[in-house]
Amino acid sequence: MSPGHLVTLSLIPLLILDLWLFGHGFNTAADPRLLDFKPPVVGWLQDHQDPAQPWRLTSFDAPDEKLLNANTAMPYGLEDVRGYDSIIPKQYVAYMSRIQRQDDLLYNRIAPIYTQIDGPPPRGSGGQPNYDALDSPLLRLLGVRYVVTTHTIPNAGYDLVYDAEVKVYENRNAFPRVFIVPEAVAAADQAAALDTLQTIDPAQVVVVEGLSPDATPPPASPTLREARISQRGNRELFVDVNIDDRGWLVLVDNYFEGWKAYLRPFGVSGEGVTATGESIETQLPIYRADGTFRTVYLPQAGQWTVRFVYSPRSLLLGIYTSFLAAVTLLLLTGWWAWGRYYREAGSEIGTVAKNSAVQVSMSLLSRGIDFAFAMLRLRVLSPAGEGSYAFAIAFYGVFEIVTRFGLGTLLTRDVALDRGRARRYLANVIGLRTGLWLISLPLMALMGAVYRVFLHQLTVTEAQAIAIFALALLFANIADAISAVFNAFEKMEHPAGIATAIAVAKVALGALVLLPPFEMGFVGLAGVSLVMNVVQVVWLYVVLRRTVLPPSNGRLVSSKLVDWVRAQSTNLPISQSTNLPISQSTNLPISQSISQLLDWSLQRHMLRESGPLMLNHLLASVFWRIDLWILKGFVGATAVGIFSAGVKYLDGLNVIPSYFTLAIFPLMSRYAQAGRESLIKAYRLAVQLLFILALPVAVFVTFAATPLIQILGGAAYLPDSATALRIMIWSIPIGFVNSVTQYVLIAVNQQRFLTRAFVIGVAFNGLANLIFVPRYGYLAAAVILIPAELSLFVPFYWAVRRYVTPMPWAALLGRPLGAALVDAGAVWGLTQVGAALLPALVAGFAGYVAVLIALGTFRGDDFAVIRARLPGRLGGHSE
């Protein structure tokens, strides 16, 4: 180690010593056993707490006393009107100053009631008695029921209720925490409100700010006006009311931006809206009352529950902005590291590994960004708005597949064989896609007309969003074509990195158009997509010209890479993909115009080659999204929003089989040619691994659906989205098996059978949704996902049995199912006896693993390849 490094390391203990010498005398220390001591008076006060009408306390101190000092009652759950903090709301200071002058602000304190005031310092020592402050109506309105002191209080209305180490007086005239008044008067500001408060009876009239005198409702005359707190948390409070006329509910808690109030009928559970769009709750405006408190207007008689919730948009926006900043920093760091350390791989294997790693990592990062944005978007748009947006995306998605027509895969395959074709193929793909896009426009308009004219389920704003997405589709297709050229040149890091950067910019602009002052809703999001698609096309084109398509670039790639690209793009084994017809290679000068590059015979060849790829992709997409189309047509946007909130978790989980099959497919393709026995073993292992993984995930989501939806979309999507998620999650065990099965069928050259299987699946899914969704709504759509996966599994089962091997499904899947039952039973039982959800889920998963081991799930020949790679005794012995 060099002397310079030694000097640097020696500075660390020197810095620690310096901080200790500076701070140890300033930071006080006390015996921690003091925390275990509870004064008897505190225990007495705790015994007199009332959850339905909580009270507050203060102290009556001499100027030199600090009895039950501010904040010391907090650890015991006692609420105090005093405070010691560096940040005290100005409105509360103004209110407390009307009771008594607040000389302790210099020390960051709201003062107790002092026995003497208005004398010379310190704190009025030698001044006049201050008993009048105890009779202030503002102190009574604060709900100060108990006053702790060592002095005698002679005021009428104060009873001595505790007399031991200290005295406690009860104020019989203290206000309850929540109460109802029949009348309100308007005030221009807080000063006017506090002035008015001195002249009225707060039990009969509330002084409201933020409401003009003309907009103030006329006085009511309720004879029944009951109010009580039924539930209270850190950020949420429920008040049950029973009133026989209109009135104002006053909550004696500080008013602050970010508090919201919702009214629902008494006894009704849930928040937001039902799946049919009916409001469970109605949001009420909150006004500042009596100078610093909160009030809401109850517009009619009845039994109601008012839910107050602290939900500041600034907190969510701050978290979201911090996340985007972290992602941007990560991307910039990756860009810097790539330029500094990455060098072109010297082998084809290294290049393939680089491209795979970049695509997977960028894809996962983009999904994380999208999920974070969904957390913001769902809260802003509400279920109805999110449903409209999800339908517009589904509408766009179908026509995106049709207009892309699988041409990107074809371009990558053919240009990888001869890079001199790049400009010619790119021009023809863009030209062909532009033509398909033009043809699709009247089809989009026709489909929109069906939803608007016949089904009456397309609003003007939804039509505007779809129209903007239709224009964005043109640029998205061009960007995809340019990306395909990068893929052919094995420069996948460029489109992957640009796509991720565009995703960051898109969600940042998306947040901007959703939030004040713009608040453009999902139409604004469609506009952001259009703008960013244009930016992406320009960015990709500039990078394309600077990297892979400078003047004169037409060299060939190696024959091994040609074979690999052919096999990957056509889903055929390498041995069967080398005889595919490829168009005549033509190296064209860079200066040629687009019209000279267009080749109608080449475009006809492209359509013939890409048609089957497009059809399979379209069927798979329709299979997954037909429920959204039918929900929108027969139930409405709200049901789509509720359903799609749960679907987002399914989309995220489908990353698991997607990347798993992507990794294992080349191996299966080789096994299919080398020997069926190896393919069968690999398939059996893959099925078991995915099924074993899917079951505990399904159990976890079943029990954790409510907090998962709360995290994603907030209370507005509960309980309906959680109910849908609990049901639809049980489609993933079958879906995971189907995912790997279709690649096995491709490996044995049965991709044409997949088209027929997906036709069966789409037909079943569509028919079942058409029958049941109009009657049962989102619940039917969630349930149908399970038999829909089975409708794919049945033909897959037949094809595997015929073209691969008979599979012992009961033996392969029976033991994991038994273990999953134990998992679910353990979680259910533990939660029933009062265990917290997270420990119960951990215990259930531990039971799941234990049962799998006990049943010998991992002892069979299928898992021998995994055991052989485990270290030491974990792997055991394999033959």
Secondary structure, DSSP 8 states (H G I E B T S, - for coil): --HHHHHHHHHHHHHHHHHHHHHTTTS----GGGGG---HHHHHHHHT--TTS--EEEEEE-TT--TT-TTTTGGGT--BS-EE-S---HHHHHHHHTTS--GGGGGTEE--EESEESSSTTTTTTSEE-GGGGG-HHHHHTTEEEEEESS----TTEEEEEESSSEEEEETT---SEEEESEEEEESSHHHHHHHHTTS-TTTEEEEESS-GGGS------S-EEEEEEEE-SSEEEEEEEESS-EEEEE-S---TTEEEEEEETT----SB-TTS-BS-EEE--EEETTTEEEEEE-S-EEEEEEEEE--HHHHHHHHHHHHHHHHHHHHHHHHHHHHH----SSHHHHHHHHHHHHHHHHHHHHHHHHHHHHHHHHHHHHHHHHHHHHHHHHHHHHHHHHHTTHHHHHHHHHHH-GGGHHHHHHHHHHHHHHHHHHHHHHHHHHHHIIIIIS----HHHHHHHHHHHHHHHHHHHHHHHHHHHHHTT-THHHHHHHHHHHHHHHHHHHHHHSTTT--HHHHHHHHHHHHHHHHHHHHHHHHHHTT-SSS------HHHHHHHHHHHHT--HHHHTT----------TT--HHHH--HHHHHHHHHHHHHHHHHHHHHHHHHHHHHHHHHHHT-HHHHHHHHHHHHHHHHHTHHHHHHHHHHHHHHHHHHHH-HHHHHHHHHHHHHHHHHHHHHHHHHHHHHHHHHHHHHH-GGGTTHHHHHHHHHGGGHHHHHHHHHHHHHHHHTT-HHHHHHHHHHHHHHHHHHHHHHHHHHTHHHHHHHHHHHHHHHHHHHHHHHHHHT----HHHHHHHHHHHHHHHHHHHHHHHHTT--HHHHHHHHHHHHHHHHHHTTTTSSGGGHHHHTTS-HHHH----
